[in-house]
């Protein structure tokens, strides 16, 4: 009595919420919050409503043609035939053995799309046994358009699909193809689900049975469905009018992908798995061999079929070895991966550009793992790590002529100059304090004193030494000072001549913005700077230039040779180009900043449900575990960039060349020019002075 009262109250609540057009999922949640685990949900039938107990509200898909709207269940049939009851037991046994109770299920027949066909009693019987008796998860659709759309968007894709065909439908390839195609192209479509295709048609011969099974499984192959089994009664060679009145054995067929028998053809051959028979000892029905109806099916041999892939060129992942942009890529990490898959899966790889607009099975070429793309495509196992960062001009060497003055810092040079002036005046003061005629001329004249002090600083000798004792003592001290300074300068000079050092390099984004050089961003990457909370992004987006496919090399040339541009782009690609094209003295002309703007993982994208997905994942994972991915990356870098990753070896000595002596030669040339200019000035002075003195002498004689 209590159960009936509980049921009555819940029916009233459901009826009220249904009138308010509340979704079934929300109705179920409200019932569970109010009544706990004893909750019911309403399934809508054409003739009368029915209350179905559910434990977890997940998914039942009862599809109409192209999923146009409301889904309804037919009324309870008057009865089913002996053959249909025998099929029902086989379907229930398969469901109980191979499917989890938590799996989502899609069950439909052609009757669900066509209202002018007789209702199939087997359809409702399967629903009743699986979803009511076995307490399978159920979801019904509301008549509200908004609720219907919301349900489709949020529904889980089914793990199990049961397709029931009557006798006429079993022999219609077009009808079956449209049925599966409409389901596969819908939001519920899942080629990786387990498909159970059931035919009630009783074939007249073994050949007729194989033709029907072959037709159905060939259609599943065309939609990339792997785990599909086909249930069909055994052939009846005599009277077929009473075939449905007998419990004929049910044969189960499947197909194994591209087996050796079907290699090189576009069709397949079916494989007999087991037979569902009625036990003569009265123990019910059972499978005779008890074989596994869903064995593992691996795509290991495509028999030379063509697999078309679209690619995007991006060194070092996808590139041409002859640097000709018109030829198909034949080198790169992803090219080696996909060729390895083609070799060990025995298919012919056909590469096409995206602009060719041809039907492809997938595409690759520095493609990042993207959650939005995974809604429409399948991504393989990640095989490489990518990053997006800023590239700046590399640090430049200090001009070698500056080696002569960079040995001491400005303050030390000022100290040396001050000591030189002070020492020269000390020599002059010591000579002036005594009788000047007793000191040599070289240390009495202030100009000669400055010249002698400079000569000693440059390790040059003087023609005469001082005579006075005080001057001689200071002369010894000055000689010792000059020796120390000269040795310090010369020892450091050798080091600066061999390694002049580098000008400061840009190390972070703040330093890049302060440097004032122009900013460039590769096409399609502007969205990384859309964060308006960072004022630096506003500055970047306001003043940057776009480096697209046509201008990318121009941007790289500016950054490498002029040093007035920084480019934001893919780390692997631009770094690889720097080592094969933009090198000088074994060093790249531009380098990446240490911090990445964003980091991601590279994948190969395939069309949704492509049968090669697991095969590629398996091979990529084995390549990674074997270390071949890392080895291939290093091989490609060494092949195209001989300096890639090389560290300069310090062999302990350096041979000085004219480039090392650039500063000394420049100073020598400057001294020679000054000497020549002085020589010309002396000649001019002597010539003009001689003429002036001669005129002055003539004038004096006349007077």
Secondary structure, 3 states (H helix, E strand, C coil): CHHHHHHHHHHHHHHHHHHCCCCHHHHHHHHHHHHCCCCEEEECECCCCEEEECCCCCCEECCCHHHCCCCCECCCCCCCCHHHHHHHHHHHHHHHHHCCCCCCEEEEEHHHCCCCCCCCHHHHHHHHHHHHHCCCCCCCCCCCHHHHHHHHHHCCCCCEEEEEECHHHHCCHHHHHHHHHHHHCCCCCCCCCEEEEEECCCCCCHHHHHHHHHHHHHHHHHCCCCCEEEEEECCCCCCCCCHHHCCCCEEEEECCCCCHHHCCCCCCCCEEEEEEEECCCCCCEEECCCCCCCCCCCCCCCCCEEEEEEECCECCCEECCCCCCCCCCCECHHHHHHHHHHHHHCEEEEEEEHHHCCCCCEEEEEEECCCCHHHCEEECCCCEEEEEEEEEECCCECCHHHHHCCCCCHHHHHHHHHHHHHHHHHHHHHHHHCCHHHCCHHHCCHHHHHHHHHHHHCCCCCCCCCCCHHHHHHHHHHHHHHHHHHHHHHHHHHHHHHCCCECCCCCCHHHHHHHCCEEEEECCCHHHHCCCCCHHHHHHHHHCEEECCCCHHHHHHHHHHHCCEEEEEEHHHHHHHHHHCCEECCEECEEECCCCCEEEEEEEEEECCCCCHHHHHHHHHHHHHHCHHHHHHHHHHHHHCCCCCCCCCCCCCCCCCCCCCHHHHHHHHHHHHHHHHHHHHHHHHHHHHHHHHHHHHHHHHHC
